[in-house]
Amino acid sequence: MNVAIVGYGYWGNHLVRNFNNSENWNVEYVCDLDTNQLAKVSKLYPNIKTTSDFNEILSDPNISAIVISTPVHTHFELAKNGLLAGKHIWLEKPMTASVEESEELIAIAERNGLILHVDHTFIYTPAVRKIKEMLEKDELGDIHYFDSVRVNLGLFQHDVNVIWDLAPHDISILHYLSPKKVLSVRADGMAFHNFNDKKIESIAYLTVELEDNSIAHFHVNWMSPVKIRQIIIGGSKKMLVFDDMEPMAKLKIYDSGVSIQTRDDIYNALIQYRTGDMYSPAIQHYEALASECKHFYECIKLNKNTDTSGISGLYVVRILEAANKSLKNGGVPSLISY
Ligand SMILES: NC(=O)c1ccc[n+]([C@@H]2O[C@H](COP(=O)([O-])OP(=O)(O)OC[C@H]3O[C@@H](n4cnc5c(N)ncnc54)[C@H](O)[C@@H]3O)[C@@H](O)[C@H]2O)c1
């Protein structure tokens, strides 16, 4: 199937390499407004056509799908025009700059029978697949809390704050593992630098209240001296730590928990702590993007939604939008209305 990739920056680079290596795809065009970037494409991949004119791709009937890997504020317009031209769309995270835009793209894709895929890459990693498998087998029990830390030094984005840049990864993982309804979002953050006279938060803490009395917390930071990529999931049966910086033992399962037994005749609760074994399950090794390229192709062939369709993109954008609102209001929780 012929694909065009729009935006050959940091991430576009990885996309072109993976689509080009895939036996399912033929990369017909790479499009970028920056001709220096296009020159790099021509040098590495002499067979791929390059263009700065997006319309050239829209009007080419041989192109079945368009991959959009440009800055967030351009996603909606490019994706909308792509869908209206009858192309399946792979859209980078975060899907769009607003809930309204995400909803419109979902509606256009549905109306036209097209696949709208959002690149929440972590969902295609072997580690996240393994956690999902464990949840499906009820090994962890119900999720009581989800606590993530994603901090490092740079890369600063110029058009979005650190929440829009880093939190989509963890929010999309939460959605994939346990798609509970979000009730409210609270965000605290701080901006220390100006970009084009605009203050952009580079550190933030998000607290998300979910239905069924559970909670998620996301800590994101572009200014940390150390790189941490960690998620703790507190299940009613077992607890899990996902440390993506670990080369081998990325997942650790703790047979730990707390159970509270109340007696009718006494007021105080009796709390029992359980600290059992810890083990690290074996997980496979493969590149998430390669598996995602194959999945996108198969879903187009079967005309079925991908594991990270517009719905998952919208879930993420809904939380991001509410987080920005809370930031503006000094950390007052934003209630989510559906
Ligand atoms: N899935 C992931 O893990 C992951 C990782 C990093 C970035 N991303 C996402 O990928 C997207 C791009 O991020 P990046 O870090 O590669 O940015 P970047 O700035 O490095 O690259 C963006 C490229 O898009 C080009 N561009 C801008 N507007 C364009 C337009 N209208 N038409 C054609 N080309 C245009 C720019 O010239 C640039 O080469 C963002 O949405 C980002 O959030 C996803």
The ligand as a Tripos MOL2 file, in Angstrom:
@<TRIPOS>MOLECULE
LIG
   44    48     1     0     0
SMALL
NO_CHARGES

@<TRIPOS>ATOM
      1 N1          4.8470    8.9450   19.0480 N.am      1 LIG1
      2 C1          5.9200    9.3890   19.6710 C.2       1 LIG1
      3 O1          6.5230    8.7130   20.5150 O.2       1 LIG1
      4 C2          6.4340   10.7570   19.3330 C.ar      1 LIG1
      5 C3          7.7250   11.1360   19.6840 C.ar      1 LIG1
      6 C4          8.1640   12.4210   19.3410 C.ar      1 LIG1
      7 C5          7.3040   13.2950   18.6860 C.ar      1 LIG1
      8 N2          6.0400   12.8880   18.3740 N.ar      1 LIG1
      9 C6          5.0940   13.7910   17.7040 C.3       1 LIG1
     10 O2          5.4990   13.9550   16.3450 O.3       1 LIG1
     11 C7          5.1370   15.2570   15.8830 C.3       1 LIG1
     12 C8          6.3800   15.9420   15.3450 C.3       1 LIG1
     13 O3          7.3130   16.0900   16.4030 O.3       1 LIG1
     14 P1          8.8810   16.2410   16.1230 P.3       1 LIG1
     15 O4          9.5300   16.1870   17.4480 O.co2     1 LIG1
     16 O5          9.2900   15.3090   15.0530 O.co2     1 LIG1
     17 O6          8.9200   17.7590   15.5720 O.3       1 LIG1
     18 P2         10.0380   18.4230   14.6400 P.3       1 LIG1
     19 O7          9.8950   19.8900   14.8420 O.co2     1 LIG1
     20 O8         11.3640   17.7730   14.8640 O.co2     1 LIG1
     21 O9          9.5750   18.0340   13.1610 O.3       1 LIG1
     22 C9          8.4140   18.5530   12.5600 C.3       1 LIG1
     23 C10         8.6660   18.6390   11.0420 C.3       1 LIG1
     24 O10         7.4220   19.0330   10.4200 O.3       1 LIG1
     25 C11         7.7250   19.9920    9.4050 C.3       1 LIG1
     26 N3          6.4950   20.7590    9.1700 N.ar      1 LIG1
     27 C12         5.9270   21.6940    9.9660 C.ar      1 LIG1
     28 N4          4.7430   22.1060    9.4460 N.ar      1 LIG1
     29 C13         4.5770   21.4170    8.2970 C.ar      1 LIG1
     30 C14         3.5570   21.3990    7.3120 C.ar      1 LIG1
     31 N5          2.4510   22.1700    7.4280 N.pl3     1 LIG1
     32 N6          3.6980   20.5900    6.2410 N.ar      1 LIG1
     33 C15         4.7880   19.8010    6.1320 C.ar      1 LIG1
     34 N7          5.8060   19.7740    7.0380 N.ar      1 LIG1
     35 C16         5.6900   20.5760    8.1060 C.ar      1 LIG1
     36 C17         8.8710   20.7990    9.9590 C.3       1 LIG1
     37 O11         9.5870   21.4590    8.9310 O.3       1 LIG1
     38 C18         9.7030   19.7030   10.6620 C.3       1 LIG1
     39 O12        10.6530   19.1350    9.7920 O.3       1 LIG1
     40 C19         4.5090   15.9740   17.0720 C.3       1 LIG1
     41 O13         3.1210   15.8240   17.0050 O.3       1 LIG1
     42 C20         5.0520   15.2050   18.2820 C.3       1 LIG1
     43 O14         4.2180   15.2640   19.4070 O.3       1 LIG1
     44 C21         5.6030   11.6410   18.6700 C.ar      1 LIG1
@<TRIPOS>BOND
     1     1     2 1
     2     2     3 2
     3     2     4 1
     4     4     5 ar
     5     4    44 ar
     6     5     6 ar
     7     6     7 ar
     8     7     8 ar
     9     8     9 1
    10     8    44 ar
    11     9    10 1
    12     9    42 1
    13    10    11 1
    14    11    12 1
    15    11    40 1
    16    12    13 1
    17    13    14 1
    18    14    15 2
    19    14    16 1
    20    14    17 1
    21    17    18 1
    22    18    19 2
    23    18    20 1
    24    18    21 1
    25    21    22 1
    26    22    23 1
    27    23    24 1
    28    23    38 1
    29    24    25 1
    30    25    26 1
    31    25    36 1
    32    26    27 ar
    33    26    35 ar
    34    27    28 ar
    35    28    29 ar
    36    29    30 ar
    37    29    35 ar
    38    30    31 1
    39    30    32 ar
    40    32    33 ar
    41    33    34 ar
    42    34    35 ar
    43    36    37 1
    44    36    38 1
    45    38    39 1
    46    40    41 1
    47    40    42 1
    48    42    43 1
@<TRIPOS>SUBSTRUCTURE
     1 LIG1         1 GROUP 0 **** ****
